[in-house]
Amino acid sequence: MAKKKKKSVAKESAGNRFTPLAAHTRRGTRLRGPLSALNMQVLHWDRDLLPEYLWVASLESSRAGAQWPELYNRFMDALDAVVIERSALLGLITDFGAVPEERRADFLRSHRDLVNEAFHEPFGRILAFYPDSPAYWLVQQDRLEAGASLDPNVELPLLRHLILKLMPGKDLIAGHIRAVPLNRLFKHNQIVIHDRIMVTKLLPKYPVYCTEDEKYRVQQFARMVTNIRYQQDARYTDRGWSKYFWRHNFDLVPCSPRDVAISMGRQVDESSAIAIYEALRSNSTLAIGYLRTLSARMRCDLYDSDRDEILFGLFSRMTRLYVLIAHDPNLWARDIAGIMLRCLTDTAITFVYLASRGSQEDFAAFRKYGEGKEKLLMLHLQDNYPLSESLEGRTPTEIGEDLGGGFSPELVDIDLANWTKKSARDLAREAGLEEFYRLVYDPTSSDVHGTWVSLKNSNLVRCAEPIHRFHRLPAYTEPPLYVNSIIAAQDLYKKCVETAQRVLDCPAMSTPLVEIPRRNG
């Protein structure tokens, strides 16, 4: 039986999807995969590329079947005639900024009907909400003024539709929208492929005479080529349009956090603890309300949301830990309280330090550390326990998809130490929390650190607004986390609220917390 099991393990290991741990190189406390050494950067489809394809997607949505690529090419041919740059235009939003300003008015006069048919009708009224877009000059102002008044309740639902259509990135619909611009590179002789490559036989057949599998192959090739072009062409280096698009969207529509049920906990028996419990119950309601206030009123950077999401997640986690102990006297016992306090203290130290002293590199390291831990679990399952799953029932492949899919996991480094080289004591000292470190901090497992993965899955909810890129918001949720000792928990919570108000310009609490009586013993 043992031999058969060994063969089964070997057989499954032979088909490993990800680079085994044995093939990683250790550099100090970090394990690096082979591809990581190449310093490659993962291209974020939803953040960077999706906004670029909005016009192409609008054209596809406005035209039935195979008609839209012909109109797309006719419009791009007309633009090519007035562009000086040698680099071919693909129809990405940034490309329209390559048309010299002195030639734009003449182009609009010479191709008035074509501009209206190919650009203004499908996309002009949407783009009118983005005056700093590289393509805004194509919005026909006279037609805009002659039509109905711009109404975000009319135009923005169309934008949501385009975003949702593009969001999958690799399904047949979004894949086709991304594949059509490939023909511009062929037209301008800016791509040459060997005739032995399988896709060369499929390109003339695409899409009408291709099977579904063949369509996916062509689309995969198109994505690879256009993505490389996007990364290498200086035209797109600053990601200007994508940054402007997502950040501007915060001003166009409000967040729409997913509704979350809140459990108010159980009542305690009649005892001397009731007065404390009632005060804590009142305080926990204030804390949850304050979290909702932050979610509704604090501005988020929709393009580069790591800093906001990490701080929101830490504050949300700290709030939940405080609220849980406030609702359940069973957590006041010293043994359980010690575990809970470790969670809250660690979170509070991290929050206060990052909020008051954290650099951009600190926030990036915080997220990467959490992703590295996920990769380590993925490779342990793949390399050593191929017949097992994670505690959540995930396979290595599913964990890899959570890390970005494709070869994204290969680029994630595994840090065997921590997200920062500073000790917890150093962080506490710099954050002004050394007393809390000395009195309540007690080393436990990594589950209580509040890493990025914990925040993502437990303390943040998705904004249901597609125009906001489904970014994350702080929320009081019900994950299986731990909480803390009552007096220290409230002191730490108040310290974090004070820091949020002083450093992050968060609003004041509408009602002060009820002070908990200090008891000896």
Buried (B, 14 or more C-beta within 10 A) or exposed (E): EEEEEEEEBEEEEEEBEBBEBEEBEEEEEBBBBEBBEEEEEBBBBBBBBBBBBBBBBBBBBBBEEEEBBEBBBEBBEBBBEBBEBEBBBBBBBBBBBBBEEEBBEEBBEEBBEBBBBBBBBBBBBBBBBBEEBBBBBBBBEEBBEEEEEEEEEEBBEBBEBBBEBBBEBBEBEBBBBBBBBBBBBBBEEEBEEEEEEEBEEBBEEBBEEBEEEBBBBBBBBBBEBBBEBBEEBEBBEEBBBBBBBBBBBBEBBEBBBEEEEBEEBEEBEEEEBEEBBEBBBBBBBBBBEBBBBBBEEBEBBBBBBBBBBBBBBBBBBBBBBBBBBBBBBEBBEEEBBBBBBBBBBBBBBBBBBBBBEBEEEBBBBBBBBBBBBBBBBBBBBBBEEBEEEBEEEBBBBEBBBBBBEEBBBBBBBBBEEBBBEBEBBBBBBBBBBBEBBEEBBEEBEEEBBBBBBBBBEBBBBBBEBBBBBBBBBBBBBEEEBBBBBBBBBBBBBBBBBEBBEEBBEBEEBEEEBBEBEEEEE
